[in-house]
Amino acid sequence: MIRIGTLHVFLDRREIRANGKLLRVGSRAFEILELLIRANGALVSKDEIMQRVWPHTIVEENNLQVHIAALRKALGDDRNLIVTVPGRGYRLVGGRVESAAPVRPAASRLTAAPTALVGREQTVAEVLAAVDSARIVTLVGAGGIG
């Protein structure tokens, strides 16, 4: 997930969200946004955008301008994050933050715990009795002894 201003962009899912709500932009506009994001603030020339977004297709420059306008509209108050460099191309400035990947449970290499404790029956009985009779029970011991 990448945050641009108030938007969250999910490149892998090709989604743009504002306050959790899915914003609709065309696939070409999304490809342009992805190019600008991957450039990480560097200038992306008009020619490079045209070649990447419309490969093997002849399109007029105004097509690019229409899609840039759609992206700026989606950015709303943060529309100035897409900067036009006259005669050269476009740049995405400021506000780019990549978050960590979603947390997934780590694969454990530990063996499964036995179903019943072996030994320490007396200690376990004392702890259970303490839990039944007190609001709080604290167990302490040296580190590594378990």
Contacts in CASP RR format, 6 or more apart in sequence:
PFRMAT RR
TARGET T0000
AUTHOR 0000-0000-0000
METHOD contacts of the structure
MODEL  1
MIRIGTLHVFLDRREIRANGKLLRVGSRAFEILELLIRANGALVSKDEIM
QRVWPHTIVEENNLQVHIAALRKALGDDRNLIVTVPGRGYRLVGGRVESA
APVRPAASRLTAAPTALVGREQTVAEVLAAVDSARIVTLVGAGGIG
1 8 0 8 1.000
1 9 0 8 1.000
1 10 0 8 1.000
1 98 0 8 1.000
1 99 0 8 1.000
2 8 0 8 1.000
2 9 0 8 1.000
2 10 0 8 1.000
2 11 0 8 1.000
2 37 0 8 1.000
2 96 0 8 1.000
2 97 0 8 1.000
2 98 0 8 1.000
2 99 0 8 1.000
3 9 0 8 1.000
3 95 0 8 1.000
3 96 0 8 1.000
3 97 0 8 1.000
3 98 0 8 1.000
3 99 0 8 1.000
4 37 0 8 1.000
4 75 0 8 1.000
4 78 0 8 1.000
4 81 0 8 1.000
4 92 0 8 1.000
4 95 0 8 1.000
4 96 0 8 1.000
5 75 0 8 1.000
5 78 0 8 1.000
5 81 0 8 1.000
5 94 0 8 1.000
5 95 0 8 1.000
6 18 0 8 1.000
6 19 0 8 1.000
6 77 0 8 1.000
6 78 0 8 1.000
7 16 0 8 1.000
7 17 0 8 1.000
7 18 0 8 1.000
7 23 0 8 1.000
7 74 0 8 1.000
7 75 0 8 1.000
7 78 0 8 1.000
8 16 0 8 1.000
8 17 0 8 1.000
8 18 0 8 1.000
8 20 0 8 1.000
9 15 0 8 1.000
9 16 0 8 1.000
9 17 0 8 1.000
9 33 0 8 1.000
9 37 0 8 1.000
10 16 0 8 1.000
10 17 0 8 1.000
11 34 0 8 1.000
11 37 0 8 1.000
14 27 0 8 1.000
14 30 0 8 1.000
15 22 0 8 1.000
16 22 0 8 1.000
16 23 0 8 1.000
16 25 0 8 1.000
16 30 0 8 1.000
16 33 0 8 1.000
16 74 0 8 1.000
17 23 0 8 1.000
18 74 0 8 1.000
23 74 0 8 1.000
25 33 0 8 1.000
25 70 0 8 1.000
25 71 0 8 1.000
25 74 0 8 1.000
26 67 0 8 1.000
26 70 0 8 1.000
28 53 0 8 1.000
28 54 0 8 1.000
28 63 0 8 1.000
28 67 0 8 1.000
29 67 0 8 1.000
29 70 0 8 1.000
29 71 0 8 1.000
29 74 0 8 1.000
31 52 0 8 1.000
31 53 0 8 1.000
32 49 0 8 1.000
32 53 0 8 1.000
32 64 0 8 1.000
32 67 0 8 1.000
32 68 0 8 1.000
32 71 0 8 1.000
32 90 0 8 1.000
33 71 0 8 1.000
33 92 0 8 1.000
35 44 0 8 1.000
35 48 0 8 1.000
35 49 0 8 1.000
35 52 0 8 1.000
35 53 0 8 1.000
36 44 0 8 1.000
36 82 0 8 1.000
36 90 0 8 1.000
36 91 0 8 1.000
36 92 0 8 1.000
37 92 0 8 1.000
37 96 0 8 1.000
39 91 0 8 1.000
39 92 0 8 1.000
40 96 0 8 1.000
41 91 0 8 1.000
41 92 0 8 1.000
41 93 0 8 1.000
41 94 0 8 1.000
41 96 0 8 1.000
42 91 0 8 1.000
43 85 0 8 1.000
43 88 0 8 1.000
43 89 0 8 1.000
43 90 0 8 1.000
43 91 0 8 1.000
44 89 0 8 1.000
44 90 0 8 1.000
44 91 0 8 1.000
45 88 0 8 1.000
45 89 0 8 1.000
46 61 0 8 1.000
46 64 0 8 1.000
46 87 0 8 1.000
46 88 0 8 1.000
46 89 0 8 1.000
46 90 0 8 1.000
49 64 0 8 1.000
49 89 0 8 1.000
49 90 0 8 1.000
50 59 0 8 1.000
50 61 0 8 1.000
50 64 0 8 1.000
53 64 0 8 1.000
53 67 0 8 1.000
54 63 0 8 1.000
68 82 0 8 1.000
68 84 0 8 1.000
68 90 0 8 1.000
71 82 0 8 1.000
72 79 0 8 1.000
72 82 0 8 1.000
73 79 0 8 1.000
75 81 0 8 1.000
75 82 0 8 1.000
81 92 0 8 1.000
81 93 0 8 1.000
81 94 0 8 1.000
81 95 0 8 1.000
82 90 0 8 1.000
82 91 0 8 1.000
82 92 0 8 1.000
83 90 0 8 1.000
83 91 0 8 1.000
83 92 0 8 1.000
83 93 0 8 1.000
84 90 0 8 1.000
85 91 0 8 1.000
117 124 0 8 1.000
127 137 0 8 1.000
127 139 0 8 1.000
130 137 0 8 1.000
131 137 0 8 1.000
END
